[in-house]
Amino acid sequence: MYLYIETLKQRLDAINQLRVDRALAAMGPAFQQVYSLLPTLLHYHHPLMPGYLDGNVPSGICFYTPDETQRHYLNELELYRGMTPQDPPKGELPITGVYTMGSTSSVGQSCSSDLDIWVCHQSWLDGEERQLLQRKCSLLESWAASLGVEVSFFLIDENRFRHNESGSLGGEDCGSTQHILLLDEFYRTAVRLAGKRILWSMVPCDEEEHYDDYVMTLYAQGVLTPNEWLDLGGPKLALRRRVLWRQPVAAIQEH
């Protein structure tokens, strides 16, 4: 089982990197800059970096390691502006991961495509910390817009879907139907820019209906470590089937 899981992790990482490369190859220099630097700008918090504001702003992405492009950016800041970014404190960091969702890296991506970014965070962030992180994301949206790139950030509590919290998400998350479809879309289209791998990707299709039991078995066997994964819960298949069945029926009834 251990070798099987390790093989799956390697394949998962390889596929994710292919999707990152595809997204970058399909877009111009400004998009590439924004896409590549967003994880760095969320991991660090410094007055000389875009998105800075005063206060105890949550910073630090779990398992973040700068890639070559990001290291070059940090080295330039240090060389030309005398800035040495300080790594966040050790331990469990506040940002679980940063992910794109939607058309990015898909056949639907075009030169005019925007970026929808999920910033998944630990459930222990308090209201003030979440508000500060939201303000930072708004500043990063403005920075990206100044470069001609449209970015929308969505803060996602890691327990949101497990607790069936169907609050507002840019006006698109309305009730349980959208709640289910939103998670389904994320799982189908998410690309990890930084942070924890998505646990759902490790669950076979025939085990989805028993998602929690399967995951707990992997934890109990020691082949997976809980704090290394983003676990938003498994799609509730029976309910999802009803939702997908009702949509065309409702559309027919409207006409």
N, C-alpha and C positions, 0 to 999 in steps of 0.2 A: 504493500500500500504506500509506503514512504516513497519508493522510487517512482511509482505512478503519479503521486501528488507533485513530486519535484519536476517530473516531465511536464505536467500540466502547467505548473508555474512558469517554466521556461517558454512554453508555447504561448502562454498568455502574455508574457513580456514581449516576445517577438512580434506577435500580432499587434499589440499596442504600439510598439515602435514603428511598425510599418504604417499604421494609421497616422501617427504623428508626422512621419516623413511625407506621407501623401498630402496631408493638410498644408504643410509648408511648401511643397513643390507646386501646389495649385494656386498659390497666392503671391502677391507682390511683396516688395521689401518691407513696407510699413506693417502689413499683416504679420509677416514673419518676425519682425522685431517685437510686436506686442505679444504674439502667441508664445514666443520663446521666453520673454522676460517676466510674464505675469507671475509664475511661481516664485521667482527670485524676489519680486517686489512684495509678495505676500509673506515670504519667509523672513525677510529682513524689514526693519523699520528704522529709517534714518532720515534726517532733515534734507539730505542732498538727493534723496530718491523720490521719484513720483509716488504720490499717495500718502505722503507724510502729514500727520496732524499731531498736535499735542495730546497727551493723555496716555493712559495705560492701555494702549491698543494691542489686542492679541496678535502675536506674530509667531511664526514657527510652524513649519509643515512637517508632520511625522515622516521620518525616513527620507527627508529631502537631501539630495546630493546634487550640486550644480553640474550641468553638462558643460561641454566645451564652450558653447556660445555664452552661457551664463557666467562661466569663470572669466571669459574674456571681458565681459561687461564689468564684473566686479574688479578685475585687475586694472581696467581703465579708470574706474572711479578712484582707486587707491593711488594710481600713478599720477593722474592729471589733476585730481581734486583733493588729494590728501585724505581720502575717506577710507577707513578700514571697518567694514561692516562687522558687527559683533553677532556671533551666533546666539540664538535664543538659549535659555537655560536648558540643561539636560533634563531628561525625563519625558513624560507624555506631553506632547506639544498640543496647543489649542486647535490647530487646523488639521483635521484628519486627512484631507486630501483636496486636490483641485482637479476638476474634470470638465471637459467640454461635453456637450450633448447636442443632439439635433443633426443638422446637415454637415457639420464639420467632418472632413475626411471621407464623406460619402459621395456617391455619384451626383447628389444634389448640390454639392458645394460649387459655388461660382465666385467670380472676382468681386461680386457685390454682397456676398454672404456676410452675415454678422456672426458674432461669437456669443453663445450662451454658456456661461461658466457657473458651475456649481462649486461653491466653497463649502465643503462639509466640515463641520466643527464639532468639538466635544460637547456633550450635553451639559457639562459643568460650567460653561460660560454663563455669567449672570447677565441681566438685562443691560447694564451699562457697557459691559465688554462687547456684547453683541451689537449694541448701537454704535460703538466706536469702530468696530470692524466693518459695519455697514457703511459708515461715513468714509472709511478708507477706500472701500470698494467703489463708492460714488466718485471719489477723487481719481481713482484709476480709470473709471469709465470716461471721465473728462480728459484725462491724459491721452487715452487711446483715441478719443474723438478728435483731439488736436492733431493727430497723425492721420486722420481720415479713416479710422477703424471703429466700427460700432460694436461695443461690448456691453453685455448685460450680465451682472453678477446676481446670483441667488444664494443666500445663506441657508444652509440646510443643516438642522440639528441631526446628529447621527441617529437619534431615536425617533425622529419625526414620523416615519412611515410605520415603524413598529407600534407606535401609540395611536396610529390612525388619525394623526392631526392633519386635517385638510384645510389649513389656513391659507392665506393669500400667498400666491407666488406669481407676481406680475399679472394678476387678474386671470390667470389661466387655470388655477387649481380650485375648482368650484365643486365641493361636495365629494362624495365617495367615488363617483364614476371617474372624475378627472384625477382623483387621488391615485386610483389604481392604474389608469392609463399613463399618468406621469411617471410613475415608478417603472412601468413596463418600457416606456420610451427611453428612460435613462439607461436601463440595463441593456437595451438593444443598441444604443448609439454612443454610450459614454466612451471617452478617450481620457486616460489618466495622464495628466500633465505632471503631477507630483503627488506624493503621499502614498497612502495604503492601497494595495490592490483591492478590487471589488470581489467580495466573497462569493456572490451569486454565480460568478463565472466558473467557479470550481464545482458547482452542483450539477450532476447529470440531469438531463431533461426528465428521465423517468423517476427521478427522486425529488422533483420540484414540489410535488404535492406533500411530501414529507420533509420539506426543507429543514425545519428546525431539528428534527430527529437526526437527519443525516449529518448536519453540521455538528451537533453535539457528539455524535459518534467519532467524527474526525478529531475533535478536541480531546475527547476521552482517550483516544489512541495515541495522542501526542504528535500526530502528523501535521497538524495546524496549530498555531498559537493565536488565541483570540485577539490580542492587541495588535497584531500585524495586519489585520484585515478590516475593510469597511463593510459592515454588515447592516444593510438597511432592511433586511428581512426578505422573505420569499414572496413572490407574487401569489396571491390567493387564486389558484387556477379556476376553481368552480365559479367564484364570483366574477372573475375576469371573463370567463366564457359567457356568463349571463349579460355582462356589460356589453361585450362585443356583439352579442345576438340582439340586444335591445336597440342598439344604435341604428342599424338599417331599418328595423321595424318602426322606430320613432320617426325616421326620415320619411318613410312611406306614408305614415299616418298624417304627417304634416301636409302632404300633398294630396 
